[in-house]
Amino acid sequence: MTFLPIVERELRVASRRRSTYLGRLAGAVIAMAVAGWIMLTMSGNSPAQLGVFLFGGLSVILFIYSIGAGARVTSDCLSEEKREGTLGLLFLTDLKGYDIVAGKLAANSLNTFYGLLSAFPVLAISLLMGGVTSAEFWRVTLVAINLLFLSLATGMFASSVCRDERKATSLAFFILLVLLAGSPLIEMALNIADHNRARTSVFLWPSPAFACFSAFGKKIGFQPADFWIPVLLTQLYGWLFLILASGIVPRAWQDKTTKNPLEFSNFWRLVFPRDATKEKSRRTELLEINPFLWLAGRDFLKTALVRIVLLTLSAIWIWGWATWPKEWVSIPVCIMTAITLHGLLKFWVASEACHRFVQDRKIGALELLLSTPLSVAEILRGQRLALFRQFSGAVVFVLAVDFLFIFLGLNDREFALNSLSDKIFWAMLWAAGIIIFVMDLYAISWVGMWMALRSQKVNRASGAALTRILMLPWIAFFLSLTLWGTLLIGGRVGWDEKVMLVYWFLLCVINNMIFINWAKRNLFDRFREIATQRFEPRPSRFRFLKSSGNDETAGVPPLIK
């Protein structure tokens, strides 16, 4: 028997797939675009300084890509098979758990690894400019590959223990967050408890993030042990997760006949038993308002979970305020806290806006709903009301925190806003942020619903919505400022900070209005058409590159999806 037959099959399929080569090309083009932007904006520095800026900027981007991309592509590969009931069919053969895990890993990680690999030659340009040694380049390369392996393995483990796509993704990123930030937080707590304590790197070694800093070597005062020990521990984490996934998969595909009391919903109902009378009156109330509202908003635990998360974050923030009363109310802390709260709610709203339509379309529930007297407008209204009931309290809470931070910033002594101009800019900054926050949530809800109709996975639909609403304005902002500052006027004239703020605000507003109208028009005009269609492979955008001959998977046995 061939060793790891699924891996061999997936590699042969990938060698015939055009996306394998186009993905590498896209990764190299993006890396060159980022490198070009860095060199363009830092062109006034010496070649050695430019090389250091290029090396540092690309390294940070590669580290973030390695952590995020791996977990994203593997966190639903096994859970999807369990939901569709096809995982058990693989065990009718003589395949083992490690065969399935290794095959899924090869199938889902190849394009991601090629994307990372294609950026390394661009990173090596910094070697030609000076200021960067070959040892630093190879250390950064090793750390990026190591982080990608850990991220892939973590996503595989989360997928083996979960059935729901969102739970698997959330678990994967939570594990990565604990691994990355757990030991540094312990080190920080020890330093706070004992200011005279001798500083050591021992408590930082278990964190894979520490290798990202120590990869730059003696430039920032790290010893060889500070690099190699975190690298080896990161490898150990990855292999441990793969071994656990290989042992769990053969036992995780069966249907569960008993409820797990450790799950949040079962634990909540065990601690707080439901009142049948209240449940019935609540169900009747929702049905009278909108039938789809009852379908999408009947799980009150979703609202409770939002409140629990916000209360937990509030408790952490209050603890920080009590521990560092002067430093914690500074302008940087206020801004970072607001960014965290805004980002959390935007990602959460995107996930909830997409989840219902993705799941209902896959099982045919939307098609059944359209055969009832419910109109498209009523379905969309019910979904938006469900989102409003779940997140309205959280939005009001975050807005109240924003107004609190406005006054805390005005009283910050370290970053004193003494002049009237500084105070006006501070108020303008928060006013723009609050308006864009509310508009983004509204736009994400509409765009998320439309993307959910066209996607088979919740993560893919929510990612598409967030990219259109959150990323496009920032890309346009930086590109336009770069073009204005370097090409048109040679960098001789700078923009006032208030003008830049107004320009960013207008970009976000225009972007939101465009996509809100686009999503609304498509939802009202094409909802029935899309909801009643079966999922079929979309025609390639690169049909002109298609060569004559057999299909790319011809002659390859369909062992695994």
Secondary structure as UniProt FT lines:
FT   HELIX           5..16
FT   HELIX           18..41
FT   TURN            42..44
FT   HELIX           47..74
FT   TURN            75..76
FT   HELIX           77..84
FT   HELIX           87..90
FT   TURN            91..94
FT   HELIX           97..117
FT   TURN            118..119
FT   HELIX           120..123
FT   HELIX           125..129
FT   HELIX           134..161
FT   HELIX           165..193
FT   TURN            195..196
FT   HELIX           202..204
FT   TURN            205..206
FT   HELIX           208..214
FT   TURN            215..216
FT   HELIX           217..220
FT   HELIX           224..252
FT   TURN            261..262
FT   HELIX           264..271
FT   HELIX           276..289
FT   HELIX           291..297
FT   HELIX           301..323
FT   TURN            325..329
FT   HELIX           331..363
FT   HELIX           365..370
FT   HELIX           376..410
FT   TURN            414..415
FT   HELIX           420..453
FT   HELIX           458..466
FT   HELIX           467..471
FT   HELIX           472..482
FT   HELIX           483..488
FT   TURN            490..491
FT   HELIX           497..531
FT   TURN            541..542
FT   HELIX           543..545
FT   TURN            552..555
//
